[in-house]
Amino acid sequence: MRVEFEIGGRSVDPEDLADYVMAEILKAVEAELRAKIGSIRRPETGEFPVLVVRGNTMENLSVEVTGSPELIALVHERLNGREEKGTNGEVEKPGGSPVAFLCHASEDKNLVRRLAGDLVGRGIDVFFDEWEIRSGDSIRRKIETGLEGCTHFIAIMTPDSISKEWVNTEIDAGFIRKTEGSSKFIPLRFGLPVDKLPPLLRSLYSPSMDDYESGLAQLVSDIHGISRKPETGPPPSTTMERKAGVGVSAGAETILRLMIEGSEHGDSMDPELSPQEIRQLTRLTDDDIVDAVSELEGQGFVQRHIGLGCGEIGFHVLTPEAELFVKFDRHYKPWNPEADACRIAADLVNRMKEGASVPDLAASYEWPPRRMNPAVNYLLNRRLIEASETMGCHPWTTHWIGRTAATRRFLRDRT
C-alpha cells in the first residue's frame, strides 16, 4: 500500500516529506526576514537594504545585508540594538561573556537548574527563568529581554519538552535569531535520540548530555569558542597563489576557484565535481576537502549531493550555488557581477519598461552566458527584479526579466 500526503493542494511522497517541510520552513523564514529587514529605510536618503539569503537547510542558512555603512548600522540597531558591523557586512557580537538562554519545559526544571549553575560557574552568563522572573513581572517581556540579550539559545530537548507549545514557541524565536546572525542555536538532548527530534532540529548538530560531565565540558568549550581543531600548519607547496579579500580559507578558495574557472555558464549545478576530480585538480587531502566543503556549504555557496557509499568525504558530487559566482567572480574574472547588475537595472528602469529577453540583452552587451548569469542572479537572489519561471532556459538562468519597485530603489541608492 502506498501512502501520500497532500499539503497545500500538492501531493507529497512520504519519503520526501522531511525535505518538503524543510523547504517550506525556509521559505517562511526568508519571507519573514525580508519583511523585517527589507522595510528598514535610511531616513536621510531613503536608501533600502539589499538582502540575500543563502543556504538550503537551517544549519547553513545565512543572511547578508548590503548598503551604505549608515544603513547597515541602522539595520543592526533595529534588529536588536546590540549588534556591531563586521568588515564583511555580517553581524559580529560585542566583546564580553557569552549569555545562554535556556529554553525548557517546567518538568525538566531540576536538570536545567543544575546545568544553569554549571554554566555560570564556567564563565557563561545564563538566562534561567527561575532566576530572572520575579513576582509581578511580565513573563512575556522578561522572556523577550532574555532572548534579545542571549548569544547562545539552548533548547533543552527531553521526552517531556518536545511536545510543549511554549517550548516550541521559544524555539521559533530562537531560529529567527539564528538566521539573523544574532545568536547561536544549540539543541541539547537529554535522554532523547536524534530521530525523535522534530524534522527542523534534525538538520542541526544536537549534542547528547547522557554523559553529563563529558557533554558539559564540550558545551562549555563550544560556547567559549575553544576549537577542537589543531592549529593550521604550513600550506603544501601545491597551494596556489591566494587572492586578497576573498574571505575564505586557502582550501575553500582552492575549490571555489576550481568551480569558477571550470564553469561554462556561471550558474548553479555548473560544474559537477566528483571527489576524485577535486583530489586530482587541487592536490588537497580528503581532510582538507571535507573542511573546505563544510566551510563553503555553511555559507550557502556549494551543495553536496549525497548517496550510498560516500564515505568520510561526505558526497558523490559537489556543485556550486549561483551565489558563488555572484560573490567571487570579481576576484578571478575581468568583470564584477554587482557592477554588471547595476547596468542591467539601469536599462530595465530607463529603457526597457516592459522587461527584456535575457539572451537579447546579453547579445546587446556582447556578454556570454558565463558573464550574464551571475549579474542576473545578483538581482534575482536579492529580489530586485521579476523573472519568468519557464523551463528550458539553458544556458541562461532565466529567459525574461522585468523591473519592480525594488529595481528602481536599488538603482537610485547606487547612483
C-alpha positions as CSV (number, residue, x, y, z in Angstrom):
1,M,0.0,0.0,0.0
2,R,1.3,3.4,-0.9
3,V,0.6,6.4,1.3
4,E,0.7,10.0,0.1
5,F,0.2,13.3,1.8
6,E,-1.4,16.3,0.4
7,I,-0.1,19.7,1.5
8,G,-1.4,23.0,0.1
9,G,-3.1,21.0,-2.8
10,R,0.1,19.3,-3.7
11,S,0.8,15.5,-3.4
12,V,3.9,14.8,-1.4
13,D,5.5,11.4,-1.2
14,P,6.2,10.3,2.5
15,E,9.9,9.8,1.6
16,D,10.1,13.4,0.5
17,L,8.1,14.8,3.4
18,A,11.0,16.0,5.5
19,D,12.6,17.8,2.6
20,Y,9.3,19.4,1.6
21,V,8.7,20.6,5.2
22,M,12.2,22.0,5.4
23,A,11.8,23.8,2.1
24,E,8.5,25.3,3.3
25,I,10.1,26.4,6.6
26,L,13.0,28.0,4.8
27,K,10.6,29.9,2.6
28,A,8.7,31.1,5.6
29,V,11.8,32.2,7.4
30,E,13.1,34.0,4.3
31,A,9.8,35.8,3.9
32,E,9.8,36.9,7.5
33,L,13.4,38.2,7.2
34,R,12.7,40.1,4.0
35,A,9.6,41.7,5.6
36,K,11.5,42.6,8.7
37,I,14.8,43.8,7.2
38,G,13.6,45.0,3.8
39,S,11.2,47.5,5.3
40,I,14.0,49.4,7.0
41,R,14.9,52.7,5.3
42,R,17.6,55.2,6.0
43,P,15.7,58.4,6.8
44,E,18.2,60.9,5.4
45,T,18.4,59.3,1.9
46,G,15.6,56.9,1.6
47,E,18.0,54.0,1.0
48,F,16.7,50.5,1.4
49,P,19.0,47.5,2.3
50,V,19.7,44.8,-0.3
51,L,19.2,41.3,1.3
52,V,20.3,37.9,0.1
53,V,19.5,34.7,1.9
54,R,21.7,31.7,1.3
55,G,21.5,28.0,2.3
56,N,19.2,25.0,1.8
57,T,19.0,23.9,5.5
58,M,18.6,25.7,8.8
59,E,22.1,24.6,9.6
60,N,23.7,26.5,6.7
61,L,21.2,29.3,6.4
62,S,22.9,32.7,6.3
63,V,21.8,36.3,5.6
64,E,23.9,39.0,4.0
65,V,22.8,42.6,4.0
66,T,24.5,45.3,1.9
67,G,24.1,49.0,1.7
68,S,25.9,52.1,3.0
69,P,27.6,51.9,6.3
70,E,25.0,54.1,7.9
71,L,22.2,51.9,6.6
72,I,23.9,48.7,7.8
73,A,24.3,50.3,11.3
74,L,20.6,51.2,11.3
75,V,19.7,47.6,10.3
76,H,21.8,46.2,13.2
77,E,20.2,48.7,15.6
78,R,16.7,47.9,14.5
79,L,17.3,44.1,14.8
80,N,18.2,44.0,18.5
81,G,20.1,47.2,19.4
82,R,23.4,45.5,20.4
83,E,25.0,44.2,17.2
84,E,28.1,45.7,15.6
85,K,29.1,45.7,11.9
86,G,31.9,43.4,10.8
87,T,34.2,44.1,7.9
88,N,32.1,42.0,5.5
89,G,28.8,43.5,6.5
90,E,27.8,40.5,8.6
91,V,26.9,40.7,12.3
92,E,29.5,40.4,15.0
93,K,28.9,40.3,18.7
94,P,30.5,42.8,21.0
95,G,33.0,41.6,23.5
96,G,32.2,40.2,27.0
97,S,30.9,37.0,28.5
98,P,28.6,34.8,26.4
99,V,25.0,34.6,27.5
100,A,22.9,31.4,27.2
101,F,19.1,31.4,27.1
102,L,17.8,28.1,28.5
103,C,14.6,27.0,26.7
104,H,13.0,24.2,28.7
105,A,9.8,22.6,30.0
106,S,8.8,23.0,33.6
107,E,9.0,19.2,34.1
108,D,12.8,19.5,33.4
109,K,13.4,22.3,36.0
110,N,15.8,20.2,38.2
111,L,18.2,19.2,35.4
112,V,18.1,22.7,33.9
113,R,18.8,24.2,37.3
114,R,21.9,22.0,37.5
115,L,23.0,23.0,34.0
116,A,22.5,26.7,34.7
117,G,24.7,26.5,37.8
118,D,27.4,24.6,36.0
119,L,27.4,27.1,33.1
120,V,27.6,30.2,35.4
121,G,30.5,28.5,37.3
122,R,32.4,28.2,34.0
123,G,32.1,31.9,32.9
124,I,28.9,31.7,31.0
125,D,26.0,34.1,31.9
126,V,22.6,32.4,31.9
127,F,19.0,33.5,31.4
128,F,17.2,30.9,33.5
129,D,13.6,31.9,34.2
130,E,13.7,30.8,37.8
131,W,16.5,33.3,38.4
132,E,15.2,36.2,36.3
133,I,11.4,36.4,36.7
134,R,10.0,37.7,40.0
135,S,6.5,38.1,41.4
136,G,4.6,40.7,39.4
137,D,6.9,40.7,36.4
138,S,5.6,40.4,32.8
139,I,6.6,36.9,31.8
140,R,6.4,37.8,28.1
141,R,8.6,40.9,28.5
142,K,11.2,39.1,30.6
143,I,11.4,36.3,28.0
144,E,11.8,38.8,25.2
145,T,14.5,40.6,27.1
146,G,16.3,37.3,27.7
147,L,16.1,36.4,24.0
148,E,17.3,39.7,22.9
149,G,20.3,39.6,25.2
150,C,21.5,36.0,24.5
151,T,24.5,35.0,22.4
152,H,23.5,31.3,22.6
153,F,20.0,29.9,22.5
154,I,20.0,26.4,24.1
155,A,16.9,24.3,23.6
156,I,16.7,21.5,26.3
157,M,15.2,18.6,24.4
158,T,13.7,15.9,26.5
159,P,10.8,13.5,26.1
160,D,8.8,16.0,28.1
161,S,9.8,19.2,26.3
162,I,9.4,18.2,22.6
163,S,5.6,18.4,22.7
164,K,5.3,21.6,24.8
165,E,3.7,24.5,23.0
166,W,5.6,27.2,24.9
167,V,8.9,25.4,24.3
168,N,8.2,25.3,20.5
169,T,7.2,29.0,20.6
170,E,10.6,29.9,22.1
171,I,12.3,27.6,19.6
172,D,10.7,29.5,16.7
173,A,12.0,32.8,18.2
174,G,15.5,31.2,18.7
175,F,15.6,30.2,15.0
176,I,14.8,33.7,13.9
177,R,17.7,35.0,16.0
178,K,19.9,32.3,14.4
179,T,19.0,33.3,10.9
180,E,19.6,36.9,11.7
181,G,23.0,36.1,12.9
182,S,22.1,37.3,16.4
183,S,22.8,34.1,18.4
184,K,23.9,30.5,18.1
185,F,21.2,27.8,18.3
186,I,22.1,24.6,20.2
187,P,19.6,21.7,20.6
188,L,20.8,19.9,23.7
189,R,19.4,16.3,24.1
190,F,18.7,14.7,27.5
191,G,17.6,11.0,27.1
192,L,16.2,11.7,23.6
193,P,17.6,10.0,20.4
194,V,18.1,12.2,17.4
195,D,15.3,10.5,15.4
196,K,12.8,11.7,18.0
197,L,13.6,15.4,17.3
198,P,11.3,17.5,15.2
199,P,12.4,17.4,11.5
200,L,13.6,21.0,11.7
201,L,16.1,20.3,14.5
202,R,17.5,17.1,12.9
203,S,19.4,19.3,10.5
204,L,21.4,20.8,13.3
205,Y,24.1,19.3,15.4
206,S,22.4,18.3,18.7
207,P,24.8,17.1,21.4
208,S,23.7,14.4,23.8
209,M,24.0,15.1,27.5
210,D,23.5,11.4,28.5
211,D,27.2,11.5,29.6
212,Y,26.7,14.7,31.6
213,E,30.2,15.6,32.5
214,S,31.7,15.0,29.1
215,G,28.8,16.8,27.4
216,L,29.1,19.7,29.7
217,A,32.8,20.1,29.0
218,Q,32.2,20.1,25.3
219,L,29.3,22.5,25.5
220,V,31.3,25.0,27.5
221,S,34.2,24.8,25.0
222,D,31.8,25.3,22.1
223,I,30.2,28.3,23.8
224,H,33.5,29.9,24.6
225,G,34.7,29.2,21.0
226,I,37.5,26.8,22.1
227,S,38.2,24.8,18.9
228,R,38.8,21.1,18.9
229,K,40.7,21.6,15.7
230,P,44.5,21.7,15.9
231,E,46.4,24.7,14.7
232,T,46.8,25.1,10.9
233,G,50.3,24.0,9.7
234,P,52.2,25.5,6.8
235,P,50.4,25.1,3.4
236,P,51.7,22.5,0.9
237,S,53.9,23.5,-2.0
238,T,51.0,22.9,-4.4
239,T,48.8,25.6,-2.8
240,M,48.0,28.3,-5.4
241,E,48.7,32.0,-5.0
242,R,45.9,33.4,-3.0
243,K,43.8,36.5,-3.9
244,A,43.4,39.3,-1.4
245,G,39.9,39.9,0.1
246,V,38.3,36.6,-0.8
247,G,37.5,36.0,2.9
248,V,37.7,32.2,3.0
249,S,40.4,29.7,3.9
250,A,43.0,28.5,1.5
251,G,41.3,25.1,0.9
252,A,37.9,26.7,0.4
253,E,39.4,29.2,-2.1
254,T,41.1,26.4,-4.0
255,I,37.7,24.7,-4.5
256,L,35.7,27.8,-5.3
257,R,38.3,28.9,-7.8
258,L,38.2,25.5,-9.4
259,M,34.5,25.9,-9.8
260,I,34.7,29.5,-11.2
261,E,37.4,28.6,-13.7
262,G,35.7,25.3,-14.7
263,S,32.1,26.7,-15.1
264,E,30.8,27.1,-18.6
265,H,27.7,29.2,-17.8
266,G,28.2,30.6,-14.2
267,D,25.1,29.1,-12.7
268,S,24.1,26.5,-10.1
269,M,25.0,22.9,-10.9
270,D,27.8,24.0,-13.2
271,P,30.3,22.4,-12.9
272,E,29.6,19.0,-11.2
273,L,32.7,17.8,-9.5
274,S,33.4,14.3,-8.0
275,P,35.7,13.8,-5.1
276,Q,38.3,12.2,-7.4
277,E,38.3,15.2,-9.7
278,I,38.8,17.6,-6.8
279,R,41.7,15.5,-5.4
280,Q,43.4,15.4,-8.8
281,L,42.9,19.1,-9.7
282,T,43.7,20.6,-6.3
283,R,46.1,18.1,-4.6
284,L,44.1,18.7,-1.3
285,T,43.9,15.8,1.2
286,D,40.5,14.3,2.0
287,D,40.5,16.0,5.4
288,D,41.2,19.4,3.7
289,I,38.4,18.8,1.2
290,V,35.9,17.9,3.9
291,D,36.8,21.1,5.9
292,A,36.7,23.3,2.8
293,V,33.4,21.9,1.6
294,S,31.9,22.3,5.1
295,E,33.0,26.0,5.1
296,L,31.6,26.8,1.7
297,E,28.4,24.8,2.3
298,G,27.9,26.6,5.7
299,Q,27.9,29.9,3.8
300,G,25.5,28.7,1.1
301,F,28.0,28.6,-1.8
302,V,28.0,24.9,-2.6
303,Q,25.8,21.9,-2.3
304,R,26.8,18.3,-1.5
305,H,24.9,15.5,-3.4
306,I,24.9,12.5,-1.1
307,G,24.3,8.8,-1.9
308,L,25.3,5.4,-0.6
309,G,29.0,4.8,-0.3
310,C,30.1,8.4,0.1
311,G,32.5,7.5,2.8
312,E,34.1,10.1,5.1
313,I,34.3,12.7,2.3
314,G,30.6,13.0,2.5
315,F,29.4,13.4,-1.1
316,H,29.3,11.8,-4.5
317,V,29.1,15.1,-6.4
318,L,29.8,18.7,-5.4
319,T,28.1,21.6,-7.3
320,P,28.1,25.4,-6.9
321,E,25.1,27.5,-5.9
322,A,24.5,30.5,-8.2
323,E,25.6,32.9,-5.4
324,L,29.2,31.5,-5.6
325,F,29.7,33.2,-9.0
326,V,27.9,36.3,-7.8
327,K,30.2,36.7,-4.8
328,F,33.5,35.6,-6.1
329,D,33.7,36.2,-9.9
330,R,35.2,39.6,-9.4
331,H,38.3,38.1,-7.9
332,Y,39.1,35.8,-10.8
333,K,37.3,37.2,-13.9
334,P,37.6,40.5,-15.7
335,W,34.1,41.6,-14.6
336,N,32.2,42.3,-11.4
337,P,28.6,40.8,-11.2
338,E,27.4,43.6,-8.9
339,A,28.5,46.3,-11.4
340,D,27.0,44.3,-14.3
341,A,23.8,44.1,-12.3
342,C,23.7,47.8,-11.9
343,R,23.9,48.2,-15.7
344,I,21.1,45.8,-16.2
345,A,18.9,47.5,-13.6
346,A,19.6,50.9,-15.3
347,D,18.4,49.6,-18.6
348,L,15.3,48.0,-17.2
349,V,14.4,51.2,-15.4
350,N,15.3,53.7,-18.2
351,R,14.9,51.8,-21.5
352,M,13.1,48.6,-21.1
353,K,10.0,49.3,-19.0
354,E,8.2,46.2,-20.4
355,G,11.1,43.9,-19.5
356,A,13.7,42.3,-21.6
357,S,14.8,39.0,-23.1
358,V,17.9,37.8,-21.3
359,P,19.6,36.4,-24.4
360,D,18.8,39.6,-26.4
361,L,20.0,41.8,-23.6
362,A,23.2,39.8,-23.3
363,A,23.8,40.0,-27.0
364,S,23.5,43.8,-26.9
365,Y,26.2,43.8,-24.2
366,E,28.2,41.2,-26.1
367,W,28.2,39.1,-22.9
368,P,28.3,35.3,-23.0
369,P,26.1,33.4,-20.5
370,R,29.1,32.9,-18.3
371,R,29.1,36.7,-17.6
372,M,25.4,37.4,-17.9
373,N,24.1,34.8,-15.5
374,P,25.9,36.0,-12.3
375,A,24.7,39.5,-12.9
376,V,21.1,38.3,-13.4
377,N,21.4,36.1,-10.3
378,Y,22.7,39.0,-8.3
379,L,19.4,40.8,-9.0
380,L,17.2,37.6,-8.6
381,N,18.8,36.4,-5.3
382,R,18.2,39.9,-3.8
383,R,14.6,40.1,-5.1
384,L,15.4,43.2,-7.1
385,I,13.7,42.1,-10.3
386,E,11.0,39.7,-11.5
387,A,11.7,36.9,-13.9
388,S,10.0,34.2,-16.0
389,E,9.8,30.7,-14.4
390,T,9.6,28.7,-17.6
391,M,11.6,25.6,-18.1
392,G,14.2,25.1,-20.8
393,C,16.2,28.3,-20.2
394,H,19.7,26.7,-20.7
395,P,22.2,28.1,-20.9
396,W,20.6,31.2,-19.3
397,T,19.4,31.4,-15.7
398,T,16.0,32.7,-17.0
399,H,14.5,33.8,-20.3
400,W,13.0,37.1,-19.3
401,I,13.4,39.7,-16.6
402,G,11.5,42.8,-15.7
403,R,11.8,45.7,-13.3
404,T,10.0,46.2,-10.0
405,A,9.8,48.9,-7.4
406,A,12.9,47.3,-5.8
407,T,14.8,47.7,-9.1
408,R,14.2,51.4,-9.1
409,R,15.2,51.8,-5.4
410,F,18.3,49.7,-5.9
411,L,19.4,51.9,-8.9
412,R,18.6,55.1,-7.1
413,D,20.6,54.0,-4.0
414,R,23.6,53.1,-6.2
415,T,23.6,56.4,-8.0
